[in-house]
Amino acid sequence: MNKVKMDQYYYLLLILLTLMFPLAWSFESKIQYYKKWFALFPAIFITTFFFIGWDQWFTYLEVWSFNEQYLIGKQWGNLPLEECLFFVVIPFSTLFIYEVMRYYWPRDPFRNWVKEITWTLALLLIVIAVFNWDKLYTRVNFLTCAIILMGHYLMFKKKHLGLFFVFYLIHLIPFLLVNGALTGAFSVEPVVIYNPKEVLGIRVFTIPIEDFVYSMGLMLMNISFYEGIKTWKLFPIRLVK
């Protein structure tokens, strides 16, 4: 009985553990993450609005579902509370990594190849989506990420994208742990259950390959709005150097 009760906090505890370190270090004197919150939280809110809508839709269509064994039982629409918190906590925590990386590694190693990398990657995602049109998660996910990549490039050109690609590779370390935990790597059953008809069926560790693309789109949309708001002319007082 006690084990069942503890299992219900599995997803929530995962979210809280993900939040702890970045929140505790937000006021550290070098990075000063808290000074970027004026841009960070609006960016997270806008991106969350989009992705929660997508999540609600896919849950309704049974592209994926959630294992009630690992949930506290609170819902918003047809999404568990933990899933809604995911779209706030994960960007908050991962963009902390982005800011740390920018502080200690300000140079953009991919600047000279950003255009080629971006458009090649976008084209590849579109091709895979077209050739797997019957798989809803693959199709929508890959097309959405391609659009976000192209949109960011058209808005910012080479700015931010080279660093984003480095950040994306670094973020895969916590990504593998968190998404691994959600897809059954550390539990008897997965928290998130994917409809096999709507995915390619390729997994890395226990994670569907689509989730790697999903995370790229989620992170880049957050960073696009984040960087855009930081330089927005409606903010006459620059809090960020």
N, C-alpha and C positions, 0 to 999 in steps of 0.2 A: 504493500500500500504506500509506504513512504517513498519507495523507488519510483512508483508511478507519479507521485506528486512532484518529486524532484525532476523527473523527465519533462514535466510540463513547463519548467523554467529554462529548458535547454536553449531555445532560440533567443529568449530574452537575455539570459546570462551571456550568450555569445555577443549580442549587441552591446551590452554594458561593458564587457571586457575590451571590446574593440574601441570603445569611447574613452576608456580610463586614461591611457597614456597621453594621447594628443590633448585632451582637456586639461590634464595636470600640467603639461608643458606649454600651454598656450600663452602663459605670462612670462616665459623664459626671456631673459634680457636680450639675447641675440636675435632670435627669430621673431619675437613679439607677434605671435599669431593673432592675438586678440585685437591688434590694431587693424587687421584685415577683415574683421567680422562684418564691418559695414558693407563690404562687397560680397563676402562669403555667403551670408545667410540669404540675401535676396537671390543669389545665383542658385543656391540649394533649393529654395522655395520654388523658383520657376521650373527647374529641372525635375524636382519631385512631382510637381503638378502633372507634367507630361508623363513621367514613368509610372506613377501610380495609376493614371488613367489606362495606360497600356497594360499594367499588371491586372487591373480589375477586368479588363476586356478578355485577356488571355485566361484568367481564372474562370470567367463565365463560360468561355468556349472549351474549357477543360484541356487547354494546352499544357497546363501544369496544375497541380493541386498541393495542398499542405497537409502534412501528417499531424492530426490533432493530438497525438501522443506527446508531441514536443511543444505544444502551444498552451498559453494560459487561458485561452478561450474567449478573449475580447476581440471584437471585429469592427472594422470600418468598411461598410459595404460587404463585399465577399472576400475581403482581405483580412488576415489576422493582424492585430496591432503590431506585432513584431516585424512583419513585412513592411508596414508603413514606416516604422522607425528606421528600418534598414536604409531607406532612401535619404534620410537625414544624417544618420550617424556615419555610414560608410563614406559618403563624400566629405564630411567634416574631418574624419580621421585620415583619409587618403590625401586630401589636399594639404594636410599638415605635412605629409611626406613631400609633397610637391614644393612647399615653401622651404623646408629644410634643404632639399636638393638645390633649389635656386640660390640659397644663401651660400652653401659650401661648394657648389658647382655651377657658377653663373654662366660659363661658356656653353654655347650651343654646338655640340659636336656634329650635328646633322644639318646645320644651316645650309650648306651648299647642295644638299640633296633633298631638302624638304619637299620641293615641288614634285620631284620624281617619285619619292616614297609615297606622298599623299595621294597622288592621282593613280599610281599603280595599285596601291592598296584599295582605293575606292573602286576602281575598275574590277579588281579581283573579287571584291565582295558582291558587286552587282552581278557579275557572271555566275558566281556560285548561287546567288539568290534565284536567278533566272532558270538555271538548270535544276533547281530544287523547288520549283514553284508550288508543288503540292505539300511541302512541309512549312506550315505556317510560321513557326518560331524562327526557322532558318531564314525564310523569305523576308519577313518583316524586320527581323533583327539585323540582317546583313544590309538590307537596303537603307534602314534608318542610320546605321553607323556610317555608311558611305555618304549619305546626305550630310551628316554632321561633319565629317571630315572635309567635304567639299565646301560646305558652308563656312567652316572656320577659315579655310584657306582664302576664300573669296573676301572674307571680312578682314582678316589680319595679315594676309599673304604669308610670308615665312615666319612672322613673329609668333613665338610661343610653341609652334608645332614641333620643332626639333627637340626642345626641352621636354615637351609632352611625350614624345616617343621614348626618351630616356626614362622619364617618370613612369610610363606605362610598364616598361620592362622591370623596373624596381618594384612597382606596386604588385607585381605578380607573386611576390613572396607572401605578403599577408593575404592576397587574393586566394592563393592555393589553400591556405589554412582556413579562412572563413568559408569560402565556397565548398571546400572539402568537407567542412563540418556540416554544411547544409545538405550535401549530397550523399551523406552516409559514410564518410571516411572514418569518423570517430564515434559513430552510434550504430545501434543494431539495425535501424531502418533510417532512410533519408528523411529529412525535414521537408524538402521540396521534391515532389514526384513529377517527372516529366512524361508526357504522353509520347511513347516511342514512334507514333505515326507522324509527329510534328517536328522531329529532330533528325539530324543526320545519323545519329547512333555512334558517333565518334566521341570517346571520352579521354580526357587526360586526368590521370589519377581517378577520381570518381566524378569529375566535372564534365558535363557536355561541352563540346567545342564551342557551341553557340554562346555559352556564358562568357567566354573570353572576349568575344566580339561585343556582347552586351555591356561588359564592363568598360570596354574602350569607348563605346558611345556614351555611356553614363558619365564617365570621368571627363571626356572631352567637352560634353555639353556644359557640365558644371564649370570647367576651366574657361570655356569661351565666355560665358556670362560673367564669371568672376573677374577675368581680366578686362572685359569690356566695361564693367561697372567701376572698376578701380581707376580707369582713365576717362570716365564719363565727365563731360564738361559741367554737368549740374552739381558736381562736387568741387566747390571752389577751394576748400581746404584739403590739401593733399596729406592724408595720414600715412601713405605708403611712399617710401623713397623710390 
